[in-house]
Amino acid sequence: NTIMLIIPRESSSHWYFPDGTPLHEVPRADGSGSRPTSLRDARKLGLYPSVTNVLAILAKPGLEAWKQEQAILAAITLPRNEDEPIDEFARRVVSDMNGEVKAAADKGSAVHAAIEAYAQGAWLPEDKEIAQLFEPARQWFDKEVLTVHSVETATAHLEWGYAGRVDLVATLKSTGRPTVIDFKTQKTRRNKDGSFKPILHDTWPLQLEAYRQALASRDKGLADAAIASVVIGSTDPVPVVMKVWDDADKPGFFRAFLAARDLWVWQKNYCPVKDAPEPDDEPPTAMVPA
């Protein structure tokens, strides 16, 4: 039997101090630069996991299907070298696949950076491809955003021990009130009429409501804020799609997030907040909209 040693895909987790200051990397012990912050570091320093770190505990069938698709494409398009052992070929396939995944992530990061810069009044992106992909987001921004309250703001929830960075908080024309917004880039899929047809993942509102709860715990002015996902095409410059999540569903979104948090705490054997409510406790009524 042939044993294939597939190279592991690198994963990074974001961590924060209780005041919201990020610590995604720490110095290496030998002084040779830095490395991603680990769970061991978090335990020593009392760091909070990011919202996305917590939600990573949940299965994401859509994302996993896309990664499998990239792996299959890499396997059938990558030439196999003469006399190359199957395990070496498998390593190259995974490496090639990781390149595609990283390229997609880098493109998404570039579009996010363009949105951040534009929201703060900076210049449009110089890269022509990113500028083309960003153009629909710029049009959406000019049409929808009435007032910018904060951009790329780190926040933390002291009671529940999690943190994160919020893309944008702005008063929108559609909602008429402050709205916690998360931007997503996604491969351009189209409806029959040619319009953008994004896939709205069920973890998105959980992420947004966790952000809103953390923000509202520090700023009561955001207690009634709306939450919205804005999806941007990553392969074609198509009009963005905005999904404003129903206020009535917010309590359920937050309970689901806290359930994921409880599972995360159990799996990692680490609770950042020593006096956090027990898993069976109800979320504080003051923090969950009626």
Secondary structure by P-SEA (a helix, b strand, c coil): cccccccccbbbbbbbccccccccccccccccccccccaaaaaaabbbbcccccccccccaaaaaaaaaaaaaaaacccccccccaaaaaaaaaaaaaaaaaaaaaaaaaaaaaaaaaaacccccccaaaaaaaaaaaaaaaaccccccccbbbbbbccccccccccccccccccccccbbbbbbccccccccccbbbbbbcaaaaaaaaaaaaaaaccccccbbbbbbbbbbcccccbbbbbbccccaaaaaaaaaaaaaaaaaaaacccccccccccccccccccccc
